[in-house]
Amino acid sequence: MLSLHFFKSKAFFTICIGFGVATYVASMLLVKLDSTFTYRWIAFGLSLSSVISICILYVIKHIKSTHFSKETFAKEVDPVLGLFILALTVNMFFLATYPYISISDELRDGGLNALQIASGTLKNIWGYGSYGAHGLIIPTITSFFYLLFGSSVLTFRLPAALLSSLDIVFLYLLVRNLFNRSTAFWASLILVSFPLHIFFAHTQVVVAFNFFFASVLLYFFYRLLKSHATIDYIFFGTVVGFVCNFHAAIRSFACVLLLILFFLEGKKLIEKHFASIKQHSLQLLFLLLFAVIGFGPRLLYTAPQDFLHTSRFSLEDKVTAHKPFTLKDATTIKTNYVKSLMVYVYETTSFFYPEPIPLLPPFLAIFFMLGLGYGFFVVKDRFVNILLFLLLTIPFINSAMTDAVNAEHRLSPLLPVVATITAIGIAYIFQLLKWKGWKYLFGFILLCYLTTQVVTYYTSNVANKGTSFQDIVTMDTFTFLQSDTLLYKSPMLNLSYANKTFIPTPLCLYMSPKNFQYFPGNIRIDEPEEYFIPSATIQYQQNSAISDNDIYVLHQPCVPDIPYTRLVTQQTSLSCLDFNHFMCPLGKKDIISIHY
């Protein structure tokens, strides 16, 4: 029986490091030699094993440290578990139906790509997703959820909800170590209640990874700055490298933290007159080496422009054409940067969230501004200053320099930082209130406000704003087709249809001319069709006699002038005359009917 002493010995350290390096090299060689990606899952397992081995080594090396001790666990398990359950409850509300429409990026990036990877029609899992913004590791992970849920929105929504609940745990641990339990509690509740946080927990697993890894990176960066042990450098480098497989927004966040670390290490060496340069150099070399190991075989398919995601830089055309920057370009970037900084309290976000809003509502913005001042002028903590620095730099990199200013998915890594600074402002108010009764009243008002913010997100139906009537008809149609007993297949059978092992069922959909303009040849239809109904091939026909509220479904190929009304025998309707909050067009009272 091996003792804990062995696991904390240099021999075990060497074994884990050697295993991590060996499995990384093996995965790189396998991917390099396997041009047909036949052994992609073995390579993926080897690459993941190298990361896991470093994680195990880190935990064992810190098993008796403060943040892993039994005493700390006993004190913090209840609040951590309580906050996680609360976050999970908020994020799981109406997960399958709200928002109702799911036919855009979230379906492709977390669902359709997962189906393609699981079925083997997309073999190069080391490449990048649509627009080159994220590595295909995301749908590779959600492909395992596809085996459970099949062509359901839960394949990508459930992991998004789980990640957006786990990030609360790491944020709590960070702020608990940085300040106290009360501040950590408020920071966690604020993040849970952010409308953007709830929205992406219900939609985009790509963005949910940003939330999660931002909290993870900040927590372990804080631990590294406190410990400075070699294993901390190795582990943090591994985490940074692994995180760089995901979205460009969190990649830039991780790289900024890495640059901050190098700056702090250089500053420390200068202050100590280079007294321990050998040790520091070795630790930083380990960090860089394991950042490469954490990144894994994706390195073989990553050019500099992929890693930096330069295709979304606002001045990419000029860079490509080798044209000089002008004063006008500098003025544009300056204007964009001011807008990006103001997004915290005034300027609105853009892109996915249906309602333009600042990152913070006015009430919480007051405490955010207080937190900025209190954190910088009073607290004067190095890590708090790092958080403030992130609030200045990330908007420049992820917003001002890009083609979409204040796109909320690119600013998403900042939400844990914003929640922390806001909680610092709240903690300052609690300090000012000397009478315990005022503290209870203030806490009660905050709880009521945050609860109202969560409830309003659901009752206002904000996530369905901006959807067209055709979007509703589309989702109704695919939802109905999924329930058709002739078309419903298990997840494993769907994979067989996706890779053309089985012949799909032909369908013909008759619709109004207006709907017909929307359906065939529209990527917003083609991708949902491929994902939701992999067991069918659909053709479309129009007829002016059909209203926009009706769809006719025939289980056969389309034939000109066929009497389609005689071939349908049943009808199902979605009535919006009754209270049906999420599945109906906003502001309309219609009945959408599907005849089959």
Secondary structure as the mmCIF struct_conf table of DSSP 4:
data_model
#
loop_
_struct_conf.conf_type_id
_struct_conf.id
_struct_conf.beg_label_comp_id
_struct_conf.beg_label_asym_id
_struct_conf.beg_label_seq_id
_struct_conf.end_label_comp_id
_struct_conf.end_label_asym_id
_struct_conf.end_label_seq_id
HELX_RH_AL_P HELX_RH_AL_P1 LEU A 4 PHE A 7
TURN_TY1_P TURN_TY1_P1 LYS A 8 LYS A 8
BEND BEND1 SER A 9 SER A 9
HELX_RH_AL_P HELX_RH_AL_P2 LYS A 10 LEU A 33
TURN_TY1_P TURN_TY1_P2 SER A 35 THR A 36
TURN_TY1_P TURN_TY1_P3 THR A 38 TYR A 39
HELX_RH_AL_P HELX_RH_AL_P3 ARG A 40 LYS A 61
TURN_TY1_P TURN_TY1_P4 HIS A 62 LYS A 64
BEND BEND2 SER A 65 SER A 65
HELX_RH_3T_P HELX_RH_3T_P1 THR A 66 PHE A 68
BEND BEND3 SER A 69 SER A 69
HELX_RH_AL_P HELX_RH_AL_P4 LYS A 70 MET A 92
TURN_TY1_P TURN_TY1_P5 PHE A 93 THR A 97
BEND BEND4 TYR A 98 PRO A 99
BEND BEND5 SER A 104 SER A 104
HELX_RH_AL_P HELX_RH_AL_P5 ASP A 105 LEU A 107
HELX_RH_PI_P HELX_RH_PI_P1 ARG A 108 LEU A 112
HELX_RH_AL_P HELX_RH_AL_P6 ASN A 113 SER A 119
TURN_TY1_P TURN_TY1_P6 GLY A 120 GLY A 120
BEND BEND6 THR A 121 LEU A 122
TURN_TY1_P TURN_TY1_P7 ILE A 125 TRP A 126
BEND BEND7 GLY A 127 GLY A 127
STRN STRN1 TYR A 128 TYR A 128
HELX_RH_3T_P HELX_RH_3T_P2 SER A 130 GLY A 132
BEND BEND8 HIS A 134 HIS A 134
STRN STRN2 GLY A 135 GLY A 135
TURN_TY1_P TURN_TY1_P8 LEU A 136 LEU A 136
HELX_RH_AL_P HELX_RH_AL_P7 ILE A 137 PHE A 149
BEND BEND9 SER A 151 SER A 152
TURN_TY1_P TURN_TY1_P9 VAL A 153 VAL A 153
HELX_RH_AL_P HELX_RH_AL_P8 LEU A 154 LEU A 178
BEND BEND10 PHE A 179 PHE A 179
HELX_RH_AL_P HELX_RH_AL_P9 ARG A 181 SER A 193
HELX_RH_AL_P HELX_RH_AL_P10 PRO A 195 ALA A 201
TURN_TY1_P TURN_TY1_P10 HIS A 202 HIS A 202
BEND BEND11 THR A 203 THR A 203
HELX_RH_AL_P HELX_RH_AL_P11 VAL A 205 SER A 227
HELX_RH_AL_P HELX_RH_AL_P12 THR A 230 VAL A 243
TURN_TY1_P TURN_TY1_P11 CYS A 244 ASN A 245
BEND BEND12 PHE A 246 PHE A 246
HELX_RH_AL_P HELX_RH_AL_P13 ALA A 248 GLU A 271
TURN_TY1_P TURN_TY1_P12 LYS A 272 SER A 276
HELX_RH_AL_P HELX_RH_AL_P14 ILE A 277 PHE A 295
HELX_RH_3T_P HELX_RH_3T_P3 GLY A 296 TYR A 301
HELX_RH_AL_P HELX_RH_AL_P15 PRO A 304 LEU A 308
TURN_TY1_P TURN_TY1_P13 HIS A 309 HIS A 309
HELX_RH_3T_P HELX_RH_3T_P4 THR A 310 ARG A 312
STRN STRN3 PHE A 313 PHE A 313
TURN_TY1_P TURN_TY1_P14 SER A 314 LEU A 315
HELX_RH_AL_P HELX_RH_AL_P16 GLU A 316 THR A 320
TURN_TY1_P TURN_TY1_P15 ALA A 321 HIS A 322
HELX_LH_PP_P HELX_LH_PP_P1 LYS A 323 PHE A 325
HELX_RH_AL_P HELX_RH_AL_P17 LEU A 327 MET A 342
TURN_TY1_P TURN_TY1_P16 VAL A 343 TYR A 346
BEND BEND13 GLU A 347 GLU A 347
HELX_LH_PP_P HELX_LH_PP_P2 THR A 348 THR A 349
STRN STRN4 SER A 350 SER A 350
BEND BEND14 PHE A 351 GLU A 355
BEND BEND15 LEU A 359 LEU A 360
HELX_RH_AL_P HELX_RH_AL_P18 PRO A 362 TYR A 374
HELX_RH_PI_P HELX_RH_PI_P2 GLY A 375 VAL A 379
HELX_RH_AL_P HELX_RH_AL_P19 ARG A 382 PRO A 395
HELX_RH_PI_P HELX_RH_PI_P3 PHE A 396 ALA A 400
TURN_TY1_P TURN_TY1_P17 MET A 401 MET A 401
STRN STRN5 THR A 402 THR A 402
BEND BEND16 ASP A 403 ALA A 404
TURN_TY1_P TURN_TY1_P18 VAL A 405 ASN A 406
STRN STRN6 ALA A 407 ALA A 407
HELX_RH_AL_P HELX_RH_AL_P20 GLU A 408 LEU A 411
HELX_RH_3T_P HELX_RH_3T_P5 SER A 412 LEU A 414
HELX_RH_AL_P HELX_RH_AL_P21 LEU A 415 LEU A 432
BEND BEND17 TRP A 435 TRP A 435
HELX_RH_AL_P HELX_RH_AL_P22 LYS A 436 THR A 459
TURN_TY1_P TURN_TY1_P19 SER A 460 ASN A 461
HELX_RH_3T_P HELX_RH_3T_P6 VAL A 462 ASN A 464
TURN_TY1_P TURN_TY1_P20 LYS A 465 GLY A 466
HELX_RH_AL_P HELX_RH_AL_P23 PHE A 469 SER A 483
TURN_TY1_P TURN_TY1_P21 THR A 485 LEU A 487
HELX_RH_AL_P HELX_RH_AL_P24 PRO A 491 ALA A 498
TURN_TY1_P TURN_TY1_P22 ASN A 499 LYS A 500
BEND BEND18 THR A 501 PHE A 502
HELX_LH_PP_P HELX_LH_PP_P3 ILE A 503 PRO A 504
STRN STRN7 THR A 505 MET A 511
HELX_RH_AL_P HELX_RH_AL_P25 PRO A 513 TYR A 518
BEND BEND19 PHE A 519 PHE A 519
TURN_TY1_P TURN_TY1_P23 PRO A 520 GLY A 521
HELX_RH_AL_P HELX_RH_AL_P26 ILE A 523 PHE A 532
TURN_TY1_P TURN_TY1_P24 PRO A 534 SER A 535
STRN STRN8 ALA A 536 GLN A 542
TURN_TY1_P TURN_TY1_P25 SER A 544 ALA A 545
BEND BEND20 ILE A 546 ILE A 546
TURN_TY1_P TURN_TY1_P26 ASP A 548 ASN A 549
STRN STRN9 ASP A 550 LEU A 554
BEND BEND21 HIS A 555 GLN A 556
TURN_TY1_P TURN_TY1_P27 PRO A 560 ASP A 561
HELX_RH_AL_P HELX_RH_AL_P27 TYR A 564 LEU A 567
STRN STRN10 GLN A 571 SER A 575
BEND BEND22 CYS A 576 ASP A 578
BEND BEND23 HIS A 581 CYS A 584
TURN_TY1_P TURN_TY1_P28 LEU A 586 GLY A 587
STRN STRN11 ILE A 591 HIS A 595
#
